[in-house]
């Protein structure tokens, strides 16, 4: 939002005088997001989900297409970035990258909630339509991410900033040679995407709040109570965003911690629900894959911690 304001305003003393602080930008975003977050359930935000998908594809495509069209800077180097590093540093860098990739394919923590909203019968179980949706969505994510990574390394090589987990640094770097109109469109697409995707990830939290309320009070959640719960969550999200603005720099660590949601828990859930015969091929396969997922998650977390310990980490508490 700050980058969009700077682009539209055009810089100068008058723009700087009206510029909001980081905490104020966070507050503006939170207020707008909570105003939009008044839909009752996941079924009611299908439009938000569609807009989030379209805008994400739009700004990723704009970035990598414009990157190819601008060509390579003369000083960019494509010498392998691992040259001169020790064996341990290379291994931890690879695992840290896997954690960032795992976080890029986020959304797996919402699969069960989304599947629960789909119609299901013995002839047409919801798992089949959900499986198709997951395949299509992850294919779209790959079609966005991989061209961007290839175009970025082709164009900039070792000049790409190391703090790629920070979206503002990422956007500012990729768009520094773009026209004012292109930058404005890209930033606006990102803003719309953040507002709409916030609703998708927050809705399961809202549902849990309302479930706890109805279980405790033994009555339906009124509109005013629902609004109050969402205001509370918005305030909590704002507090975390302002208190820990460096969280994007922990993308590898967070990705490693979230990895079991994709590679471990589903395997153990299948064993628990389907109860295949012990030592059968299905039982051994899911147990092995689940344990492998936990081991991979542990290795990624260790690599992320090692990287933070060796490269250093700037924790700017309450200074967004």
Helices and strands as residue ranges (DSSP letters): H 2-9, H 13-18, H 22-36, G 42-45, H 46-70, H 87-104, G 108-110, H 111-115, H 126-156, G 157-159, H 167-174, H 180-217, H 223-243, G 247-250, H 251-258, H 260-263, H 265-274, H 281-311
